[in-house]
């Protein structure tokens, strides 16, 4: 029996999930009724595959920038340390189907990108570690499996 931990996704059995998927991983409500929803965008099968650093990093920059073209409710998109996916947090954005559509729109735009935004030493903490082509490959692979995004197990 695995000990129950504070973080919701640590209590998810990562050997049972089937990537790729998009899963609501948490909700928080503020004092004024505002709600923050956190999603797991799982790109790669845990402990079987992972994204390499230049590609996951460039896709992070691209998704962070492009997502704000579609929504003013993005709190954050950030990579998982295990390099198998991203966390997406939104505020007052309640529809799972809208999130699915948002991610699809973002990734379609990634495929059209001609450069990685902010990949220089002024705007990024590791400007040498980027790959536009790698990011596009990840986006394409994820889009190729979009029929599976709603299925976690
Ligand atoms: Zn960076």
Backbone and ligand atoms as CSV (ligand in chain L), in Angstrom:
chain,resi,resn,atom,element,x,y,z
A,1,UNK,N,N,0.860,-1.200,0.000
A,1,UNK,CA,C,0.000,0.000,0.000
A,1,UNK,C,C,0.886,1.237,0.000
A,2,UNK,N,N,0.654,2.121,-0.948
A,2,UNK,CA,C,1.442,3.339,-1.033
A,2,UNK,C,C,0.817,4.394,-0.112
A,3,UNK,N,N,1.663,5.100,0.617
A,3,UNK,CA,C,1.188,6.130,1.545
A,3,UNK,C,C,0.487,7.267,0.801
A,4,UNK,N,N,-0.615,7.739,1.328
A,4,UNK,CA,C,-1.327,8.854,0.697
A,4,UNK,C,C,-0.556,10.157,0.907
A,5,UNK,N,N,-0.336,10.893,-0.161
A,5,UNK,CA,C,0.472,12.112,-0.099
A,5,UNK,C,C,-0.388,13.353,-0.318
A,6,UNK,N,N,0.204,14.498,-0.079
A,6,UNK,CA,C,-0.526,15.771,-0.174
A,6,UNK,C,C,-0.916,16.127,-1.603
A,7,UNK,N,N,-0.039,15.814,-2.535
A,7,UNK,CA,C,-0.259,16.221,-3.917
A,7,UNK,C,C,-1.172,15.210,-4.606
A,8,UNK,N,N,-2.261,15.710,-5.165
A,8,UNK,CA,C,-3.278,14.831,-5.756
A,8,UNK,C,C,-2.679,13.842,-6.739
A,9,UNK,N,N,-1.795,14.343,-7.615
A,9,UNK,CA,C,-1.307,13.442,-8.669
A,9,UNK,C,C,-0.276,12.433,-8.151
A,10,UNK,N,N,0.236,12.634,-6.942
A,10,UNK,CA,C,1.094,11.595,-6.356
A,10,UNK,C,C,0.263,10.394,-5.923
A,11,UNK,N,N,-1.038,10.603,-5.792
A,11,UNK,CA,C,-1.920,9.506,-5.411
A,11,UNK,C,C,-2.554,8.818,-6.620
A,12,UNK,N,N,-2.114,9.252,-7.791
A,12,UNK,CA,C,-2.537,8.608,-9.036
A,12,UNK,C,C,-1.525,7.501,-9.349
A,13,UNK,N,N,-2.027,6.315,-9.665
A,13,UNK,CA,C,-1.104,5.224,-9.996
A,13,UNK,C,C,-0.598,5.418,-11.432
A,14,UNK,N,N,0.658,5.842,-11.523
A,14,UNK,CA,C,1.238,6.158,-12.832
A,14,UNK,C,C,1.521,4.921,-13.678
A,15,UNK,N,N,1.412,3.736,-13.064
A,15,UNK,CA,C,1.573,2.515,-13.867
A,15,UNK,C,C,0.264,2.136,-14.549
A,16,UNK,N,N,-0.847,2.773,-14.123
A,16,UNK,CA,C,-2.162,2.398,-14.673
A,16,UNK,C,C,-2.656,3.356,-15.761
A,17,UNK,N,N,-2.050,4.550,-15.843
A,17,UNK,CA,C,-2.548,5.541,-16.803
A,17,UNK,C,C,-2.107,5.179,-18.215
A,18,UNK,N,N,-2.838,5.763,-19.164
A,18,UNK,CA,C,-2.499,5.550,-20.578
A,18,UNK,C,C,-2.342,6.904,-21.263
A,19,UNK,N,N,-1.117,7.283,-21.505
A,19,UNK,CA,C,-0.838,8.549,-22.187
A,19,UNK,C,C,-1.097,8.397,-23.682
A,20,UNK,N,N,-1.430,9.476,-24.372
A,20,UNK,CA,C,-1.610,10.820,-23.829
A,20,UNK,C,C,-3.012,11.027,-23.271
A,21,UNK,N,N,-3.114,11.971,-22.347
A,21,UNK,CA,C,-4.426,12.330,-21.810
A,21,UNK,C,C,-4.390,13.736,-21.219
A,22,UNK,N,N,-5.595,14.264,-21.010
A,22,UNK,CA,C,-5.762,15.560,-20.348
A,22,UNK,C,C,-6.724,15.331,-19.196
A,23,UNK,N,N,-6.280,15.616,-18.006
A,23,UNK,CA,C,-7.010,15.228,-16.796
A,23,UNK,C,C,-7.069,16.375,-15.807
A,24,UNK,N,N,-8.260,16.618,-15.295
A,24,UNK,CA,C,-8.405,17.593,-14.214
A,24,UNK,C,C,-7.746,17.026,-12.958
A,25,UNK,N,N,-6.736,17.731,-12.449
A,25,UNK,CA,C,-5.956,17.210,-11.320
A,25,UNK,C,C,-6.229,17.965,-10.029
A,26,UNK,N,N,-6.956,19.062,-10.120
A,26,UNK,CA,C,-7.229,19.788,-8.880
A,26,UNK,C,C,-8.066,21.025,-9.128
A,27,UNK,N,N,-8.768,21.437,-8.080
A,27,UNK,CA,C,-9.605,22.646,-8.118
A,27,UNK,C,C,-9.376,23.393,-6.825
A,28,UNK,N,N,-9.304,24.704,-6.894
A,28,UNK,CA,C,-9.249,25.522,-5.681
A,28,UNK,C,C,-10.194,26.700,-5.844
A,29,UNK,N,N,-10.888,27.029,-4.766
A,29,UNK,CA,C,-11.805,28.159,-4.788
A,29,UNK,C,C,-11.288,29.229,-3.843
A,30,UNK,N,N,-11.206,30.468,-4.352
A,30,UNK,CA,C,-10.745,31.576,-3.525
A,30,UNK,C,C,-11.871,32.202,-2.725
A,31,UNK,N,N,-11.524,33.153,-1.878
A,31,UNK,CA,C,-12.502,33.785,-0.977
A,31,UNK,C,C,-13.600,34.510,-1.741
A,32,UNK,N,N,-13.290,34.957,-2.952
A,32,UNK,CA,C,-14.282,35.691,-3.744
A,32,UNK,C,C,-15.008,34.805,-4.749
A,33,UNK,N,N,-14.809,33.501,-4.621
A,33,UNK,CA,C,-15.510,32.573,-5.498
A,33,UNK,C,C,-14.762,32.233,-6.768
A,34,UNK,N,N,-13.622,32.875,-6.982
A,34,UNK,CA,C,-12.817,32.527,-8.153
A,34,UNK,C,C,-12.296,31.100,-8.011
A,35,UNK,N,N,-12.260,30.396,-9.138
A,35,UNK,CA,C,-11.815,29.008,-9.080
A,35,UNK,C,C,-10.635,28.771,-10.015
A,36,UNK,N,N,-9.609,28.146,-9.467
A,36,UNK,CA,C,-8.444,27.748,-10.253
A,36,UNK,C,C,-8.521,26.243,-10.493
A,37,UNK,N,N,-8.428,25.869,-11.757
A,37,UNK,CA,C,-8.423,24.458,-12.138
A,37,UNK,C,C,-7.039,24.106,-12.658
A,38,UNK,N,N,-6.551,22.976,-12.211
A,38,UNK,CA,C,-5.242,22.504,-12.657
A,38,UNK,C,C,-5.412,21.214,-13.454
A,39,UNK,N,N,-4.838,21.194,-14.621
A,39,UNK,CA,C,-4.912,20.006,-15.485
A,39,UNK,C,C,-3.536,19.396,-15.695
A,40,UNK,N,N,-3.510,18.072,-15.808
A,40,UNK,CA,C,-2.323,17.370,-16.293
A,40,UNK,C,C,-2.479,17.194,-17.802
A,41,UNK,N,N,-1.518,17.696,-18.540
A,41,UNK,CA,C,-1.446,17.410,-19.972
A,41,UNK,C,C,-0.352,16.357,-20.132
A,42,UNK,N,N,-0.745,15.110,-20.163
A,42,UNK,CA,C,0.263,14.046,-20.183
A,42,UNK,C,C,0.569,13.688,-21.629
A,43,UNK,N,N,1.764,13.934,-22.039
A,43,UNK,CA,C,2.179,13.668,-23.416
A,43,UNK,C,C,2.759,12.258,-23.583
A,44,UNK,N,N,3.500,11.798,-22.586
A,44,UNK,CA,C,4.270,10.556,-22.731
A,44,UNK,C,C,3.906,9.559,-21.639
A,45,UNK,N,N,4.033,8.298,-21.975
A,45,UNK,CA,C,3.702,7.240,-21.031
A,45,UNK,C,C,4.707,7.244,-19.880
A,46,UNK,N,N,4.245,7.414,-18.639
A,46,UNK,CA,C,5.165,7.469,-17.498
A,46,UNK,C,C,6.067,6.242,-17.409
A,47,UNK,N,N,7.315,6.491,-17.153
A,47,UNK,CA,C,8.341,5.471,-16.943
A,47,UNK,C,C,8.630,4.610,-18.180
A,48,UNK,N,N,8.047,4.991,-19.310
A,48,UNK,CA,C,8.352,4.303,-20.567
A,48,UNK,C,C,9.019,5.257,-21.551
A,49,UNK,N,N,8.517,6.493,-21.569
A,49,UNK,CA,C,9.019,7.486,-22.514
A,49,UNK,C,C,9.120,8.814,-21.779
A,50,UNK,N,N,9.889,9.718,-22.336
A,50,UNK,CA,C,9.885,11.099,-21.835
A,50,UNK,C,C,10.298,12.015,-22.981
A,51,UNK,N,N,10.080,13.301,-22.758
A,51,UNK,CA,C,10.470,14.304,-23.746
A,51,UNK,C,C,11.887,14.770,-23.432
A,52,UNK,N,N,12.701,15.001,-24.446
A,52,UNK,CA,C,14.043,15.487,-24.124
A,52,UNK,C,C,14.008,16.990,-23.836
A,53,UNK,N,N,15.031,17.448,-23.129
A,53,UNK,CA,C,14.953,18.777,-22.533
A,53,UNK,C,C,14.802,19.918,-23.541
A,54,UNK,N,N,15.589,19.961,-24.620
A,54,UNK,CA,C,15.393,21.082,-25.556
A,54,UNK,C,C,13.973,21.132,-26.127
A,55,UNK,N,N,13.401,19.976,-26.424
A,55,UNK,CA,C,12.059,19.938,-27.012
A,55,UNK,C,C,10.986,20.319,-25.993
A,56,UNK,N,N,11.071,19.767,-24.790
A,56,UNK,CA,C,10.049,20.076,-23.773
A,56,UNK,C,C,10.133,21.554,-23.389
A,57,UNK,N,N,11.340,22.083,-23.405
A,57,UNK,CA,C,11.560,23.482,-23.038
A,57,UNK,C,C,10.982,24.423,-24.106
A,58,UNK,N,N,11.266,24.115,-25.361
A,58,UNK,CA,C,10.728,24.969,-26.431
A,58,UNK,C,C,9.214,24.877,-26.511
A,59,UNK,N,N,8.678,23.671,-26.308
A,59,UNK,CA,C,7.224,23.536,-26.320
A,59,UNK,C,C,6.604,24.309,-25.152
A,60,UNK,N,N,7.292,24.335,-24.026
A,60,UNK,CA,C,6.827,25.152,-22.895
A,60,UNK,C,C,6.729,26.628,-23.299
A,61,UNK,N,N,7.807,27.154,-23.885
A,61,UNK,CA,C,7.795,28.564,-24.306
A,61,UNK,C,C,6.666,28.819,-25.304
A,62,UNK,N,N,6.541,27.929,-26.283
A,62,UNK,CA,C,5.531,28.118,-27.324
A,62,UNK,C,C,4.120,28.066,-26.757
A,63,UNK,N,N,3.850,27.079,-25.920
A,63,UNK,CA,C,2.497,26.953,-25.360
A,63,UNK,C,C,2.190,28.114,-24.425
A,64,UNK,N,N,3.194,28.540,-23.658
A,64,UNK,CA,C,2.987,29.658,-22.731
A,64,UNK,C,C,2.577,30.912,-23.497
A,65,UNK,N,N,3.249,31.159,-24.585
A,65,UNK,CA,C,2.986,32.372,-25.368
A,65,UNK,C,C,1.683,32.249,-26.175
A,66,UNK,N,N,1.525,31.143,-26.889
A,66,UNK,CA,C,0.374,30.971,-27.778
A,66,UNK,C,C,-0.930,30.873,-26.993
A,67,UNK,N,N,-0.893,30.220,-25.841
A,67,UNK,CA,C,-2.132,30.020,-25.068
A,67,UNK,C,C,-2.801,31.348,-24.746
A,68,UNK,N,N,-2.000,32.381,-24.509
A,68,UNK,CA,C,-2.551,33.697,-24.165
A,68,UNK,C,C,-3.201,34.388,-25.363
A,69,UNK,N,N,-2.952,33.874,-26.563
A,69,UNK,CA,C,-3.705,34.376,-27.728
A,69,UNK,C,C,-5.153,33.899,-27.703
A,70,UNK,N,N,-5.394,32.806,-26.996
A,70,UNK,CA,C,-6.720,32.205,-26.984
A,70,UNK,C,C,-7.509,32.483,-25.719
A,71,UNK,N,N,-6.817,32.761,-24.631
A,71,UNK,CA,C,-7.524,32.885,-23.358
A,71,UNK,C,C,-6.795,33.843,-22.433
A,72,UNK,N,N,-7.583,34.638,-21.689
A,72,UNK,CA,C,-6.994,35.473,-20.644
A,72,UNK,C,C,-7.151,34.795,-19.282
A,73,UNK,N,N,-7.450,33.500,-19.296
A,73,UNK,CA,C,-7.665,32.765,-18.053
A,73,UNK,C,C,-6.534,31.792,-17.735
A,74,UNK,N,N,-5.441,31.889,-18.483
A,74,UNK,CA,C,-4.297,31.007,-18.239
A,74,UNK,C,C,-3.528,31.521,-17.024
A,75,UNK,N,N,-3.363,30.686,-16.028
A,75,UNK,CA,C,-2.503,31.038,-14.897
A,75,UNK,C,C,-1.072,30.617,-15.216
A,76,UNK,N,N,-0.918,29.379,-15.711
A,76,UNK,CA,C,0.431,28.863,-15.920
A,76,UNK,C,C,0.397,27.602,-16.773
A,77,UNK,N,N,1.424,27.435,-17.575
A,77,UNK,CA,C,1.707,26.140,-18.208
A,77,UNK,C,C,3.156,25.836,-17.899
A,78,UNK,N,N,3.413,24.719,-17.279
A,78,UNK,CA,C,4.798,24.421,-16.912
A,78,UNK,C,C,5.073,22.934,-17.028
A,79,UNK,N,N,6.315,22.577,-17.346
A,79,UNK,CA,C,6.637,21.166,-17.560
A,79,UNK,C,C,6.706,20.369,-16.265
A,80,UNK,N,N,6.303,19.127,-16.353
A,80,UNK,CA,C,6.510,18.200,-15.238
A,80,UNK,C,C,7.991,17.856,-15.151
A,81,UNK,N,N,8.494,17.744,-13.953
A,81,UNK,CA,C,9.909,17.403,-13.762
A,81,UNK,C,C,10.284,16.040,-14.308
A,82,UNK,N,N,9.303,15.139,-14.436
A,82,UNK,CA,C,9.568,13.811,-15.000
A,82,UNK,C,C,9.627,13.854,-16.524
A,83,UNK,N,N,9.369,15.049,-17.104
A,83,UNK,CA,C,9.478,15.259,-18.538
A,83,UNK,C,C,8.477,14.432,-19.352
A,84,UNK,N,N,7.339,14.078,-18.725
A,84,UNK,CA,C,6.322,13.338,-19.478
A,84,UNK,C,C,5.098,14.192,-19.790
A,85,UNK,N,N,5.060,15.428,-19.313
A,85,UNK,CA,C,3.898,16.258,-19.581
A,85,UNK,C,C,4.033,17.647,-19.009
A,86,UNK,N,N,2.881,18.329,-18.957
A,86,UNK,CA,C,2.814,19.717,-18.468
A,86,UNK,C,C,1.656,19.861,-17.509
A,87,UNK,N,N,1.762,20.856,-16.654
A,87,UNK,CA,C,0.638,21.298,-15.842
A,87,UNK,C,C,0.059,22.538,-16.496
A,88,UNK,N,N,-1.245,22.560,-16.612
A,88,UNK,CA,C,-1.952,23.746,-17.108
A,88,UNK,C,C,-2.904,24.206,-16.014
A,89,UNK,N,N,-2.735,25.435,-15.564
A,89,UNK,CA,C,-3.651,25.994,-14.570
A,89,UNK,C,C,-4.409,27.158,-15.188
A,90,UNK,N,N,-5.724,27.171,-14.941
A,90,UNK,CA,C,-6.582,28.229,-15.474
A,90,UNK,C,C,-7.456,28.755,-14.347
A,91,UNK,N,N,-7.923,29.989,-14.502
A,91,UNK,CA,C,-8.809,30.569,-13.496
A,91,UNK,C,C,-10.180,30.852,-14.118
A,92,UNK,N,N,-11.221,30.429,-13.413
A,92,UNK,CA,C,-12.604,30.670,-13.832
A,92,UNK,C,C,-12.857,30.187,-15.261
A,93,UNK,N,N,-12.343,29.031,-15.548
A,93,UNK,CA,C,-12.501,28.426,-16.873
A,93,UNK,C,C,-12.938,26.987,-16.600
A,94,UNK,N,N,-14.242,26.761,-16.731
A,94,UNK,CA,C,-14.817,25.573,-16.096
A,94,UNK,C,C,-15.045,24.385,-17.019
A,95,UNK,N,N,-14.946,24.604,-18.325
A,95,UNK,CA,C,-15.349,23.533,-19.236
A,95,UNK,C,C,-14.167,22.675,-19.667
A,96,UNK,N,N,-14.272,21.397,-19.389
A,96,UNK,CA,C,-13.224,20.459,-19.818
A,96,UNK,C,C,-13.118,20.437,-21.341
A,97,UNK,N,N,-14.269,20.461,-22.010
A,97,UNK,CA,C,-14.233,20.427,-23.477
A,97,UNK,C,C,-13.553,21.673,-24.053
A,98,UNK,N,N,-13.720,22.812,-23.376
A,98,UNK,CA,C,-13.012,24.025,-23.811
A,98,UNK,C,C,-11.505,23.868,-23.660
A,99,UNK,N,N,-11.097,23.174,-22.615
A,99,UNK,CA,C,-9.664,22.942,-22.399
A,99,UNK,C,C,-9.111,22.047,-23.501
A,100,UNK,N,N,-9.880,21.028,-23.844
A,100,UNK,CA,C,-9.479,20.132,-24.943
A,100,UNK,C,C,-9.281,20.948,-26.230
A,101,UNK,N,N,-10.256,21.808,-26.510
A,101,UNK,CA,C,-10.184,22.630,-27.724
A,101,UNK,C,C,-9.015,23.614,-27.650
A,102,UNK,N,N,-8.811,24.192,-26.473
A,102,UNK,CA,C,-7.704,25.131,-26.266
A,102,UNK,C,C,-6.361,24.454,-26.559
A,103,UNK,N,N,-6.168,23.273,-26.011
A,103,UNK,CA,C,-4.899,22.572,-26.208
A,103,UNK,C,C,-4.720,22.224,-27.680
A,104,UNK,N,N,-5.811,21.808,-28.321
A,104,UNK,CA,C,-5.732,21.506,-29.751
A,104,UNK,C,C,-5.327,22.757,-30.543
A,105,UNK,N,N,-5.959,23.881,-30.250
A,105,UNK,CA,C,-5.624,25.127,-30.954
A,105,UNK,C,C,-4.165,25.524,-30.730
A,106,UNK,N,N,-3.721,25.408,-29.498
A,106,UNK,CA,C,-2.337,25.778,-29.171
A,106,UNK,C,C,-1.364,24.909,-29.967
A,107,UNK,N,N,-1.606,23.592,-29.941
A,107,UNK,CA,C,-0.657,22.681,-30.591
A,107,UNK,C,C,-0.675,22.847,-32.110
A,108,UNK,N,N,-1.851,23.144,-32.667
A,108,UNK,CA,C,-1.909,23.420,-34.115
A,108,UNK,C,C,-1.054,24.638,-34.458
A,109,UNK,N,N,-1.096,25.645,-33.587
A,109,UNK,CA,C,-0.274,26.836,-33.827
A,109,UNK,C,C,1.212,26.552,-33.645
A,110,UNK,N,N,1.532,25.653,-32.728
A,110,UNK,CA,C,2.937,25.274,-32.550
A,110,UNK,C,C,3.490,24.728,-33.873
A,111,UNK,N,N,2.660,23.946,-34.573
A,111,UNK,CA,C,3.116,23.362,-35.835
A,111,UNK,C,C,3.456,24.423,-36.870
A,112,UNK,N,N,2.827,25.606,-36.734
A,112,UNK,CA,C,3.060,26.686,-37.705
A,112,UNK,C,C,4.159,27.647,-37.255
A,113,UNK,N,N,4.676,27.460,-36.058
A,113,UNK,CA,C,5.638,28.429,-35.509
A,113,UNK,C,C,6.930,28.433,-36.318
A,114,UNK,N,N,7.527,29.608,-36.443
A,114,UNK,CA,C,8.798,29.727,-37.157
A,114,UNK,C,C,9.956,30.015,-36.209
A,115,UNK,N,N,9.623,30.309,-34.944
A,115,UNK,CA,C,10.672,30.509,-33.951
A,115,UNK,C,C,10.112,30.225,-32.565
A,116,UNK,N,N,11.006,30.013,-31.619
A,116,UNK,CA,C,10.612,29.807,-30.231
A,116,UNK,C,C,10.630,31.163,-29.532
A,117,UNK,N,N,9.484,31.602,-28.991
A,117,UNK,CA,C,9.485,32.910,-28.325
A,117,UNK,C,C,10.371,32.918,-27.082
A,118,UNK,N,N,11.078,33.996,-26.914
A,118,UNK,CA,C,11.859,34.184,-25.690
A,118,UNK,C,C,13.035,33.249,-25.523
A,119,UNK,N,N,13.581,32.716,-26.618
A,119,UNK,CA,C,14.724,31.809,-26.429
A,119,UNK,C,C,16.037,32.565,-26.602
A,120,UNK,N,N,16.291,33.438,-25.675
A,120,UNK,CA,C,17.550,34.190,-25.641
A,120,UNK,C,C,17.924,34.399,-24.178
A,121,UNK,N,N,19.138,34.826,-23.948
A,121,UNK,CA,C,19.640,34.858,-22.570
A,121,UNK,C,C,18.999,35.947,-21.723
A,122,UNK,N,N,18.357,36.911,-22.357
A,122,UNK,CA,C,17.649,37.941,-21.582
A,122,UNK,C,C,16.325,37.389,-21.051
A,123,UNK,N,N,15.643,36.580,-21.863
A,123,UNK,CA,C,14.274,36.160,-21.545
A,123,UNK,C,C,14.146,34.738,-21.024
A,124,UNK,N,N,15.234,33.994,-20.976
A,124,UNK,CA,C,15.158,32.571,-20.623
A,124,UNK,C,C,16.352,32.170,-19.778
A,125,UNK,N,N,16.155,31.188,-18.922
A,125,UNK,CA,C,17.203,30.734,-18.019
A,125,UNK,C,C,18.171,29.718,-18.598
A,126,UNK,N,N,17.833,29.160,-19.763
A,126,UNK,CA,C,18.768,28.225,-20.417
A,126,UNK,C,C,18.531,28.318,-21.923
A,127,UNK,N,N,18.963,29.445,-22.458
A,127,UNK,CA,C,18.648,29.787,-23.836
A,127,UNK,C,C,19.293,28.844,-24.853
A,128,UNK,N,N,20.343,28.146,-24.447
A,128,UNK,CA,C,20.997,27.224,-25.381
A,128,UNK,C,C,20.208,25.929,-25.535
A,129,UNK,N,N,19.306,25.658,-24.599
A,129,UNK,CA,C,18.604,24.383,-24.595
A,129,UNK,C,C,17.215,24.521,-25.215
A,130,UNK,N,N,17.188,24.620,-26.525
A,130,UNK,CA,C,15.912,24.740,-27.240
A,130,UNK,C,C,15.939,23.939,-28.530
A,131,UNK,N,N,14.750,23.490,-28.949
A,131,UNK,CA,C,14.610,22.835,-30.249
A,131,UNK,C,C,13.208,23.078,-30.786
A,132,UNK,N,N,13.115,23.960,-31.767
A,132,UNK,CA,C,11.811,24.210,-32.400
A,132,UNK,C,C,11.302,22.947,-33.075
A,133,UNK,N,N,12.189,22.254,-33.791
A,133,UNK,CA,C,11.760,21.033,-34.482
A,133,UNK,C,C,11.304,19.973,-33.491
A,134,UNK,N,N,12.035,19.870,-32.380
A,134,UNK,CA,C,11.647,18.918,-31.338
A,134,UNK,C,C,10.277,19.243,-30.768
A,135,UNK,N,N,10.015,20.525,-30.530
A,135,UNK,CA,C,8.713,20.947,-29.999
A,135,UNK,C,C,7.597,20.616,-30.986
A,136,UNK,N,N,7.868,20.830,-32.260
A,136,UNK,CA,C,6.850,20.536,-33.281
A,136,UNK,C,C,6.568,19.038,-33.366
A,137,UNK,N,N,7.602,18.244,-33.231
A,137,UNK,CA,C,7.411,16.789,-33.244
A,137,UNK,C,C,6.518,16.357,-32.082
A,138,UNK,N,N,6.763,16.922,-30.897
A,138,UNK,CA,C,5.927,16.600,-29.731
A,138,UNK,C,C,4.483,17.029,-29.953
A,139,UNK,N,N,4.309,18.227,-30.505
A,139,UNK,CA,C,2.959,18.740,-30.750
A,139,UNK,C,C,2.228,17.840,-31.741
A,140,UNK,N,N,2.929,17.439,-32.793
A,140,UNK,CA,C,2.335,16.581,-33.823
A,140,UNK,C,C,1.930,15.227,-33.236
A,141,UNK,N,N,2.815,14.637,-32.443
A,141,UNK,CA,C,2.514,13.333,-31.833
A,141,UNK,C,C,1.292,13.441,-30.919
A,142,UNK,N,N,1.237,14.528,-30.150
A,142,UNK,CA,C,0.101,14.714,-29.239
A,142,UNK,C,C,-1.192,14.876,-30.046
A,143,UNK,N,N,-1.150,15.693,-31.087
A,143,UNK,CA,C,-2.345,15.914,-31.915
A,143,UNK,C,C,-2.793,14.639,-32.622
A,144,UNK,N,N,-1.839,13.823,-33.016
A,144,UNK,CA,C,-2.183,12.573,-33.698
A,144,UNK,C,C,-3.016,11.648,-32.808
A,145,UNK,N,N,-2.937,11.881,-31.492
A,145,UNK,CA,C,-3.664,11.026,-30.533
A,145,UNK,C,C,-4.775,11.789,-29.812
A,146,UNK,N,N,-5.304,12.826,-30.427
A,146,UNK,CA,C,-6.265,13.661,-29.680
A,146,UNK,C,C,-7.553,12.928,-29.351
A,147,UNK,N,N,-7.863,11.874,-30.096
A,147,UNK,CA,C,-9.042,11.072,-29.762
A,147,UNK,C,C,-8.907,10.391,-28.397
A,148,UNK,N,N,-7.676,10.279,-27.911
A,148,UNK,CA,C,-7.424,9.558,-26.649
A,148,UNK,C,C,-7.306,10.480,-25.444
A,149,UNK,N,N,-7.375,11.793,-25.666
A,149,UNK,CA,C,-7.080,12.732,-24.569
A,149,UNK,C,C,-8.030,12.616,-23.393
A,150,UNK,N,N,-9.269,12.199,-23.657
A,150,UNK,CA,C,-10.260,12.154,-22.575
A,150,UNK,C,C,-10.163,10.887,-21.736
A,151,UNK,N,N,-9.357,9.933,-22.200
A,151,UNK,CA,C,-9.233,8.649,-21.504
A,151,UNK,C,C,-7.933,8.625,-20.701
A,152,UNK,N,N,-8.058,8.574,-19.380
A,152,UNK,CA,C,-6.859,8.550,-18.525
A,152,UNK,C,C,-6.360,7.124,-18.321
A,153,UNK,N,N,-7.300,6.182,-18.231
A,153,UNK,CA,C,-6.920,4.780,-17.957
A,153,UNK,C,C,-7.253,3.871,-19.134
L,1,ZN,ZN,ZN,13.186,29.062,-21.005
